[in-house]
Amino acid sequence: STYGKVESTRNYISAVVSYAFNTTFHNITNYAEIKGGNGVGGVVSILEQNGRTSDNLVNYGKVTATGWLIGGIVGKHGGNLKDSTNWGTCIFNGDGNSGGIAGGSQDQASWAGTLTNCNNYGTLYKTKAQIVGNLSNQIKLVNCGEYGVITTTLPTEE
């Protein structure tokens, strides 16, 4: 599990790792607050697995970003992800792709995969999708649930 706060004006910010290539993650829970620019994820910012599978990734932390490819679990996703859930509040200040689980994926064979049993329960500000913001032809959704709230306005500062 990760705790604390990660804050930067830079890109590719997350609680665990910025860019993971041919890597898998299992049983990770994030409670940390994450703030960044582009490619921001609660657990991983960019996850390019080439057909591999990560599972049981959970985000409770608040994710705030100013750019594109922003997700409660992963910013940019490729490969298989299963049994993962976002409970955190996600605030997307930018104009780009954003979602409760993943911000988006690329339309290339190396990024192909399936999201299975992935659920969003978090409140999402200024996003278009509860699961994946930009769903390419290479990613399929199986048994994913949209239980959170989407609002088109940003929250007021506390």
WOPE-V588477 format. One record per pair of residues at least 24 apart in sequence whose ideal C-beta (glycine too) atoms are under 6 Angstrom apart, sorted by sequence separation. I is the first residue (numbers start at 1). GAP is how many residues later the second one is. D is the distance in Angstrom with one decimal. If there is no record, write none. Layout:
# WOPE-V588477
{{I,GAP,D} {I,GAP,D}}
This chain:
# WOPE-V588477
{{20,24,5.6} {100,24,5.6} {124,24,5.9} {40,25,4.0} {63,25,5.9} {77,25,4.0} {123,25,5.9} {6,26,5.9} {11,26,4.5} {62,26,5.6} {68,26,5.6} {112,26,4.1} {113,26,5.9} {114,26,4.7} {115,26,5.2} {116,26,4.5} {117,26,5.1} {118,26,4.7} {119,26,4.1} {120,26,6.0} {121,26,4.9} {122,26,4.8} {123,26,4.8} {124,26,4.9} {125,26,5.6} {10,27,5.9} {11,27,4.3} {12,27,4.4} {13,27,5.0} {14,27,4.6} {16,27,5.3} {17,27,5.6} {18,27,4.9} {19,27,4.6} {20,27,5.1} {21,27,5.1} {34,27,5.9} {47,27,4.8} {52,27,5.2} {53,27,3.9} {54,27,5.4} {55,27,4.7} {56,27,5.2} {57,27,4.2} {58,27,5.2} {59,27,4.8} {60,27,4.9} {61,27,4.9} {62,27,4.9} {63,27,4.6} {64,27,4.4} {65,27,5.9} {66,27,4.6} {67,27,4.4} {78,27,5.6} {111,27,5.1} {116,27,6.0} {121,27,5.2} {1,28,4.6} {2,28,4.8} {3,28,5.0} {4,28,4.8} {5,28,4.6} {6,28,5.1} {7,28,4.3} {8,28,5.3} {11,28,5.2} {15,28,5.8} {16,28,5.8} {22,28,5.6} {24,28,4.9} {33,28,5.3} {55,28,5.0} {60,28,5.3} {66,28,5.1} {68,28,2.0} {69,28,5.6} {70,28,4.2} {71,28,5.4} {72,28,4.8} {73,28,5.0} {74,28,5.0} {75,28,4.8} {76,28,5.9} {77,28,5.1} {114,28,5.7} {120,28,4.6} {3,29,5.7} {25,29,4.4} {26,29,5.7} {27,29,4.6} {28,29,5.3} {29,29,4.5} {30,29,4.8} {31,29,5.0} {32,29,4.8} {33,29,4.7} {34,29,4.8} {35,29,4.6} {36,29,5.5} {37,29,5.4} {38,29,3.3} {49,29,6.0} {59,29,4.7} {67,29,5.7} {68,29,5.6} {98,29,4.3} {104,29,5.2} {107,29,4.0} {115,29,5.7} {125,29,5.4} {2,30,4.9} {14,30,5.2} {24,30,4.8} {31,30,5.4} {37,30,4.6} {38,30,5.3} {39,30,4.9} {40,30,4.9} {41,30,5.1} {42,30,5.0} {43,30,5.3} {44,30,4.8} {45,30,4.5} {46,30,4.6} {47,30,5.4} {48,30,4.5} {49,30,2.6} {71,30,5.8} {99,30,4.5} {100,30,4.5} {101,30,5.0} {102,30,4.8} {103,30,4.9} {104,30,3.3} {107,30,5.5} {125,30,6.0} {14,31,4.3} {30,31,5.0} {42,31,5.6} {71,31,4.1} {105,31,4.6} {107,31,5.7} {71,32,4.3} {90,32,5.9} {99,32,5.6} {12,33,4.3} {41,33,4.2} {70,33,4.5} {78,33,3.3} {80,33,4.4} {89,33,5.6} {99,33,4.7} {41,34,4.1} {69,34,3.7} {79,34,4.3} {80,34,5.3} {81,34,5.0} {82,34,4.1} {83,34,4.9} {84,34,4.9} {85,34,4.8} {86,34,4.8} {87,34,5.1} {88,34,4.9} {89,34,4.9} {90,34,5.0} {91,34,4.6} {92,34,4.6} {99,34,3.9} {105,34,4.8} {40,35,5.2} {69,35,5.2} {82,35,5.6} {87,35,5.5} {92,35,5.2} {98,35,4.5} {39,36,4.2} {86,36,4.8} {97,36,3.5} {39,37,5.8} {81,37,6.0} {97,37,3.7} {42,46,5.9} {100,48,5.7} {72,50,5.7} {50,60,5.4}}
